[in-house]
Amino acid sequence: MDRAVMAAIARFPDRGHAIAELARTDEDFRGLCADLADAKAALVRWERAPSPVKEARCAEYRDLVRDLAAELEATLDRHL
């Protein structure tokens, strides 16, 4: 399983099977998982960055992660 799908499963562990199934058949969903993984990775990098804009960037990436997770969850709900 690729890192993007694993990131989605880490966010929604109780829906791991549904995530894996949908990722196998839906390219757009896989892209959403990849976007989530990328945003989470960027957040981790910014959290460790010694930068004067660190807090602003962290807030932006937290919002992005939250929004992507909500979109991923809505997609899962539609495919039940």
TAPE-V68682 format. One record per pair of residues at least 4 apart in sequence whose ideal C-beta (glycine too) atoms are under 7 Angstrom apart, sorted by the first residue. I is the first residue (numbers start at 1). GAP is how many residues later the second one is. D is the distance in Angstrom with one decimal. If there is no record, write none. Layout:
BEGIN
I,GAP,D / I,GAP,D
END
This chain:
BEGIN
1,4,5.0 / 1,5,5.7 / 1,19,6.6 / 2,4,7.0 / 3,4,6.3 / 3,34,5.6 / 4,4,6.9 / 4,26,6.6 / 4,29,4.1 / 4,30,4.0 / 4,33,4.4 / 5,4,6.3 / 5,14,6.3 / 5,15,6.3 / 5,18,4.7 / 5,28,5.3 / 6,4,6.2 / 7,4,6.7 / 7,26,6.5 / 7,29,5.5 / 7,30,3.7 / 7,33,5.8 / 8,4,6.5 / 8,11,4.9 / 8,25,4.3 / 8,28,5.8 / 8,64,5.9 / 9,4,6.2 / 9,7,4.3 / 9,10,5.3 / 11,25,6.8 / 11,58,5.4 / 12,7,6.5 / 12,61,6.7 / 15,4,5.6 / 15,61,5.9 / 16,4,6.3 / 17,4,6.3 / 18,4,6.2 / 18,58,5.6 / 19,4,6.0 / 19,57,6.9 / 20,4,6.7 / 22,4,5.2 / 22,7,4.9 / 22,54,6.7 / 22,57,5.6 / 23,6,5.8 / 23,7,5.1 / 23,10,6.0 / 26,4,6.7 / 27,4,6.5 / 28,4,6.6 / 29,4,6.5 / 29,46,5.8 / 30,4,6.4 / 31,4,6.4 / 32,4,6.5 / 32,36,6.7 / 32,39,6.2 / 32,40,5.4 / 32,43,6.6 / 33,4,6.4 / 33,39,6.9 / 34,4,6.2 / 35,4,6.2 / 35,33,5.5 / 36,4,6.3 / 36,29,6.8 / 36,32,4.4 / 36,33,6.5 / 36,36,6.2 / 37,4,6.3 / 38,4,6.3 / 39,4,6.4 / 39,22,5.8 / 39,25,4.6 / 39,26,4.9 / 39,29,5.8 / 40,4,6.6 / 40,25,5.7 / 41,4,6.6 / 42,4,6.3 / 42,19,5.3 / 43,4,6.2 / 43,15,6.4 / 43,18,3.9 / 43,19,6.3 / 43,22,6.0 / 44,4,6.7 / 45,4,6.3 / 46,8,5.9 / 46,11,4.4 / 46,12,5.0 / 46,15,6.0 / 47,11,5.8 / 49,5,5.2 / 53,4,5.5 / 54,4,6.1 / 55,4,6.4 / 56,4,6.5 / 57,4,6.3 / 58,4,6.1 / 59,4,6.5 / 60,4,6.4 / 61,4,6.2 / 62,4,6.3 / 63,4,6.2 / 64,4,6.2 / 65,4,6.2 / 66,4,6.5 / 67,4,6.5 / 68,4,6.2 / 69,4,6.3 / 70,4,6.3 / 71,4,6.4 / 72,4,6.5 / 73,4,6.4 / 74,4,6.5 / 75,4,6.5
END
